[in-house]
Amino acid sequence: MSILVILIQPRHRTAATAAGAASGHDKAVPDFSWVFSADNLGVSRQGRSAPALLPRADTVVAALCDVDVGWHTVSVPKAPVARLRAALGGLLEEAVLDDVETLHFALAPELAPGQTGWIAALQHDWLSATLGELERAGIPVDRVVPLSVPAEPAEGHFLPGLDQDSGPPRLVFSHKGGVSCLSLAGGLAKTLVAQSGAEDIRWTAHPAAVAAAERWLGSPVSVLDDGERALRSTRTNWNLRQFDLLPRHRGTLALRDLWRRFFSPAWRPVRWGLSALLALQLIGINAWAWQQERGLTERRKAMNTLLQGTHPQVRAVLDAPLQMQRETEALRSAAGKPGDNDLEPLMAAAAAAWPDGQAPVQSLRFEPGKLVLVAPGWTPEQIAQFQQRLRPAGLLANLAEGRITLTRASANGSAG
């Protein structure tokens, strides 16, 4: 699953640009540095382009510089979602230098009301305008992440100075107490690191700051360029697009994010497992269907063989059970023997089940398989007794308007 990380330049460098974009002046739209990864594991390519020329990817993430994000720990108030932003502003009013109405707040991942945790604070209009520039160019941003977040164990990353030729290098120090951006000039940075009490700090440095970092530390550091650092920042669960900066059509985006996750390298074993399970199911269903079809074919052949062996005069077999019944009925009729649906068996069954003390039948009417007896004046108990006595013989008796109708249960349609 491909991912495009757009590195957003520090706000003081793009303030005019953001204002122009918010006012609709396209001439001020800047170029963006970007990193593209085909698998979210390593940098495939990187560059700098205007928004309209940015590469297309499955996921687009905007990464903010360390100096543009402030960090505060608060106990999240138990307020409705619609009022939570205002409640956070009230809590942080004394802790921030800017007017809280101009700031955007974002809660740490999985931080719920009533819990204490990290809150990210940054300029609202600037971020909104920057996202607007990208979206107008057809680049919808799925997530916004900070390059550094409070971390334990601590991490330190060295950057070249603002003026790479002569400015002092800078240190971004992420620890359990927050994220600090300091110049290496003077002793403030070393004092902060010492006071943090952090151990086993992971040190990295931009290629242009490696030499200065090793002199400052007195030990080697790992090289981490801007592209690799930006890609690494996407592997956290942070997303600064919250409250009024949430992407529109959140349901569609959530479904798309789930789809992308499913096709990510981390989910490859799951995909293989589901594919294997589906293949086994298809093979099993086909094998079962083949066995059932084979069984039905064998039964049809057996019925056809039985029909032609019992009645050799039948040349063409179209419906073996029906033809067998017809031929058997024809033989029975030719022999003069009554069938189950003839008058004699039905009358014999009615006589055997006739209730004690009931008057004889007044009249009767017979159709093949149905005998109608006219016998008014039956009580419900007599009807129930009559039906109960007929049931073992496979007959049903229905009373309507003084008429009792006898039919075979198998031919009645309501036998079940």
C-alpha positions in Angstrom: 0.0 0.0 0.0 1.6 3.2 -1.1 1.9 6.3 1.1 2.7 9.9 0.3 4.1 12.1 3.1 4.0 15.8 2.5 6.4 17.8 4.7 4.8 21.1 5.7 7.3 23.9 6.1 7.4 25.8 9.4 4.6 28.3 9.7 6.7 31.4 9.9 8.0 30.6 6.4 4.6 30.0 4.9 2.4 32.5 6.8 2.0 34.7 3.8 1.4 31.8 1.5 -1.3 30.4 3.8 -3.0 33.8 4.0 -2.9 34.0 0.2 -4.3 30.6 -0.2 -7.1 31.3 2.2 -8.0 34.4 0.2 -7.9 32.5 -3.1 -4.7 33.9 -4.5 -3.1 31.0 -6.4 0.0 32.9 -7.2 1.2 32.4 -3.6 0.8 28.6 -3.6 4.2 27.1 -2.6 5.9 23.9 -3.5 5.8 21.0 -1.0 8.6 18.6 -0.1 7.3 15.1 -0.3 8.3 11.5 0.4 6.7 8.5 -1.5 6.9 4.9 -0.2 5.4 2.0 -2.1 5.2 -0.2 1.0 5.4 2.2 4.0 8.7 0.5 4.9 11.3 2.4 3.0 11.6 5.6 0.9 10.9 4.9 -2.8 11.5 8.4 -4.0 11.3 12.0 -2.8 11.3 15.5 -4.2 9.6 18.9 -4.2 6.6 19.8 -6.3 3.7 22.1 -6.7 0.5 20.6 -5.2 -0.9 19.6 -8.6 2.2 17.7 -9.4 2.4 15.6 -6.2 2.5 11.8 -6.7 -0.7 9.9 -6.2 -0.8 7.4 -3.4 -3.2 5.2 -1.5 -2.7 7.2 1.7 -1.7 10.9 2.0 -0.2 12.1 5.3 0.9 15.7 6.1 3.8 15.9 8.6 4.2 19.1 10.6 7.6 20.5 11.8 8.4 20.3 15.5 8.4 24.1 16.0 4.7 24.3 14.9 3.3 22.0 17.5 3.0 22.7 21.2 2.5 20.0 23.8 0.5 20.2 27.0 -0.8 17.6 29.5 -4.3 18.1 30.8 -7.1 16.1 32.4 -9.7 15.9 29.5 -13.0 17.3 30.7 -16.1 15.1 30.5 -17.9 17.2 28.0 -20.0 16.4 24.9 -18.0 16.1 21.6 -19.6 19.3 20.3 -18.3 21.3 23.4 -15.1 19.5 24.0 -13.0 21.9 21.9 -14.3 24.9 23.9 -13.6 23.1 27.2 -10.0 22.4 26.2 -9.5 26.1 25.3 -10.7 27.1 28.7 -8.2 24.7 30.4 -5.3 25.8 28.3 -6.0 29.5 28.3 -3.3 30.3 30.9 -0.8 27.8 29.4 -0.5 29.1 25.9 0.8 32.4 24.6 -1.7 32.8 21.7 -5.4 33.5 21.9 -7.0 30.0 22.4 -9.6 31.0 19.8 -6.9 31.0 17.1 -5.5 27.6 18.1 -6.4 24.0 17.1 -6.3 21.2 19.6 -5.8 17.5 19.1 -6.1 14.7 21.7 -3.6 11.9 22.0 -4.7 8.6 20.5 -7.3 6.8 22.6 -7.4 9.6 25.2 -10.9 9.6 26.6 -12.7 12.2 28.7 -11.8 12.0 32.3 -8.2 10.8 31.5 -5.0 12.7 31.7 -2.8 12.8 28.6 -1.1 14.9 25.9 -2.8 17.6 23.9 -1.2 19.0 20.8 -1.8 22.8 20.1 -1.1 24.6 16.8 -2.4 27.5 14.7 -5.8 26.7 13.4 -6.1 29.0 10.4 -2.6 28.2 9.1 -3.2 24.4 9.2 -6.7 24.8 7.7 -5.4 26.9 4.8 -2.6 24.5 4.1 -4.9 21.5 4.0 -7.2 23.6 1.7 -4.4 24.2 -0.7 -3.7 20.5 -1.0 -7.4 19.5 -1.3 -8.0 22.2 -4.0 -5.2 20.5 -6.0 -7.0 17.1 -5.7 -4.8 15.8 -2.8 -7.1 14.9 0.1 -5.1 14.5 3.3 -6.1 11.5 5.3 -4.0 12.3 8.4 -1.9 15.1 9.9 1.0 13.9 12.1 3.7 15.7 14.0 7.3 14.8 13.2 8.0 14.3 16.9 5.8 13.3 19.8 6.5 12.9 23.5 8.3 9.6 23.8 9.6 7.2 26.4 12.4 6.1 26.0 13.6 9.5 24.9 14.7 10.3 21.4 17.0 13.1 20.2 17.4 14.2 16.6 19.9 16.8 15.4 19.1 19.2 12.6 21.3 21.6 10.7 20.9 25.3 11.6 18.4 27.5 9.9 21.3 28.8 7.9 23.0 25.5 7.1 26.3 27.2 6.2 26.9 29.1 9.4 24.0 28.7 11.9 24.4 26.5 14.9 22.8 23.0 14.7 19.5 22.3 16.5 18.3 19.5 18.7 14.8 18.1 18.8 14.5 16.3 22.1 11.4 14.1 22.6 11.0 12.7 26.1 8.2 11.9 28.6 8.0 15.6 29.5 7.2 16.8 26.0 9.1 17.9 22.8 11.8 20.6 22.9 13.5 22.4 20.0 16.8 24.0 21.1 19.9 25.3 19.6 23.2 23.6 20.4 24.8 27.0 21.0 25.2 27.4 24.8 24.4 24.9 27.5 20.6 24.9 27.6 20.3 21.8 25.5 22.7 19.8 27.7 20.9 21.0 30.8 17.5 20.0 29.5 18.8 16.5 28.5 20.4 16.1 32.0 17.3 17.3 33.9 15.0 15.0 31.9 16.6 12.0 33.6 16.2 10.0 30.4 18.3 6.9 29.9 19.0 4.9 26.8 18.3 7.9 24.5 18.1 7.1 20.8 20.2 9.7 19.0 19.8 10.4 15.3 21.0 13.2 13.1 20.3 14.8 9.7 23.3 14.0 7.3 24.3 17.7 7.4 24.4 17.7 11.2 26.1 14.4 11.9 29.6 15.9 12.5 28.3 18.6 14.9 26.1 16.0 16.7 29.0 13.6 17.3 31.2 16.4 18.6 28.4 17.5 20.9 27.7 14.0 22.2 31.2 12.6 22.0 29.9 9.4 20.4 28.6 8.2 17.0 24.9 8.8 16.0 22.7 7.2 13.5 22.0 9.0 10.2 18.3 9.8 9.6 17.4 12.1 6.7 14.3 14.2 6.4 12.5 11.6 4.2 13.1 8.7 6.5 12.2 10.7 9.5 8.9 11.9 7.9 8.0 8.3 6.9 8.8 7.1 10.5 6.4 9.7 11.9 3.5 8.1 10.1 3.8 4.9 12.1 2.4 6.5 15.2 -1.3 6.6 15.9 -1.4 10.4 16.1 -3.8 12.3 13.8 -4.2 16.0 14.3 -7.2 16.2 12.1 -9.8 16.5 14.8 -12.8 18.6 15.7 -13.7 21.0 12.9 -10.6 19.8 10.8 -12.0 16.3 10.5 -12.1 15.2 6.9 -15.5 15.3 5.3 -17.3 12.0 4.6 -15.7 10.4 7.6 -17.6 7.1 7.0 -16.2 6.8 3.5 -12.7 7.7 4.6 -12.9 5.2 7.5 -13.9 2.5 5.1 -11.1 3.5 2.7 -8.6 3.4 5.5 -9.8 0.0 6.6 -9.5 -1.2 3.0 -5.9 0.2 2.8 -5.0 -1.4 6.0 -6.2 -4.8 4.8 -3.9 -4.5 1.7 -0.9 -3.3 3.7 2.1 -5.6 4.1 1.3 -6.2 7.8 -2.0 -7.8 6.8 -0.4 -10.0 4.1 -0.6 -13.2 6.3 -4.3 -12.5 6.9 -5.0 -12.1 3.2 -3.1 -15.4 2.4 -5.1 -17.2 5.2 -8.4 -15.9 3.9 -7.5 -16.7 0.3 -6.5 -20.3 1.4 -9.7 -20.7 3.4 -11.9 -19.4 0.5 -10.1 -21.8 -1.9 -10.7 -24.7 0.5 -14.3 -23.8 0.8 -14.8 -23.6 -3.0 -13.0 -27.0 -3.4 -15.1 -28.5 -0.6 -18.4 -27.2 -2.1 -17.5 -28.4 -5.6 -16.5 -31.8 -4.2 -19.8 -32.1 -2.2 -21.9 -31.0 -5.2 -20.1 -33.5 -7.4 -20.8 -36.3 -4.9 -24.5 -35.3 -4.6 -24.9 -35.2 -8.3 -23.2 -38.6 -8.7 -25.5 -40.0 -6.0 -28.6 -38.6 -7.8 -27.4 -40.0 -11.1 -27.0 -43.5 -9.6 -30.4 -43.4 -8.0 -32.0 -42.4 -11.3 -30.2 -45.3 -13.0 -31.4 -47.7 -10.3 -35.1 -46.5 -10.7 -34.9 -46.7 -14.5 -33.5 -50.2 -14.2 -36.2 -51.3 -11.8 -38.9 -49.8 -14.0 -37.7 -51.5 -17.1 -37.1 -54.8 -15.3 -40.6 -54.8 -13.7 -42.4 -53.5 -16.8 -40.4 -54.5 -19.9 -43.1 -52.9 -22.2 -41.9 -49.4 -21.1 -39.4 -48.4 -23.8 -38.8 -44.7 -23.0 -38.2 -43.7 -19.4 -39.2 -40.1 -18.8 -40.3 -40.1 -15.1 -39.6 -43.5 -13.5 -41.6 -43.1 -10.3 -44.7 -41.8 -12.1 -44.5 -44.4 -14.9 -44.0 -47.1 -12.2 -47.1 -46.0 -10.4 -49.2 -45.9 -13.6 -48.1 -49.3 -14.8 -48.7 -50.8 -11.3 -52.2 -49.3 -11.2 -52.9 -50.6 -14.7 -51.9 -54.2 -13.6 -54.1 -53.9 -10.4 -57.1 -52.7 -12.4 -56.6 -55.5 -15.0 -56.5 -58.0 -12.1 -59.8 -56.6 -10.6 -58.2 -55.7 -7.3 -59.3 -52.5 -5.6 -56.7 -49.8 -4.9 -56.3 -47.8 -1.8 -58.2 -44.9 -3.3 -61.2 -47.0 -4.6 -64.6 -47.0 -3.1 -64.4 -50.4 -1.3 -61.3 -49.6 0.9 -62.6 -46.1 1.8 -66.1 -47.5 2.8 -64.5 -50.3 4.8 -62.4 -47.9 6.7 -65.3 -45.6 7.4 -67.4 -48.5 8.6 -64.7 -49.7 11.0 -64.2 -46.2 12.4 -67.9 -45.3 12.6 -68.8 -44.0 16.2 -70.8 -46.2 18.5 -74.5 -45.2 18.5 -74.3 -43.0 15.5 -77.1 -43.4 12.9 -76.2 -44.8 9.5 -75.1 -42.5 6.6 -78.0 -40.9 4.7 -76.2 -40.7 1.3 -72.7 -40.8 -0.1 -70.8 -39.6 -3.1 -67.6 -41.0 -4.5 -64.8 -39.7 -6.6 -61.4 -41.4 -7.1 -59.6 -40.9 -3.9 -62.4 -39.1 -2.1 -65.6 -40.3 -0.3 -68.2 -37.8 0.8 -70.7 -39.1 3.5 -73.9 -37.1 4.4 -74.4 -37.7 8.1 -75.7 -34.7 10.1 -76.0 -34.4 13.8 -72.4 -35.4 14.8 -71.0 -34.1 18.1 -67.5 -32.7 18.3 -66.5 -35.8 20.4 -67.8 -38.2 17.7 -65.9 -36.3 15.0 -62.7 -36.4 17.1 -63.2 -40.2 17.7 -63.9 -40.8 14.0 -60.7 -38.9 13.0 -58.6 -40.7 15.6 -59.7 -44.2 14.4 -59.0 -43.3 10.7 -55.5 -41.9 11.3 -53.7 -45.3 11.6 -55.1 -46.2 8.1 -53.7 -43.0 6.6 -57.0 -41.3 6.1 -58.2 -37.8 7.0 -61.8 -36.9 7.8 -63.1 -33.3 7.5 -66.6 -32.2 8.6 -68.4 -29.3 6.9 -72.2 -28.6 6.7 -73.1 -32.1 7.7 -70.8 -33.8 5.2 -67.8 -35.9 6.1 -65.1 -36.0 3.5 -62.6 -38.9 3.6 -59.2 -38.6 1.7 -55.8 -40.2 1.8 -53.3 -38.2 3.9 -50.7 -38.6 1.1 -53.1 -37.2 -1.5 -54.6 -34.5 0.7 -51.6 -32.1 0.7 -51.9 -31.3 4.3 -50.5 -34.5 5.7 -47.5 -32.7 7.0 
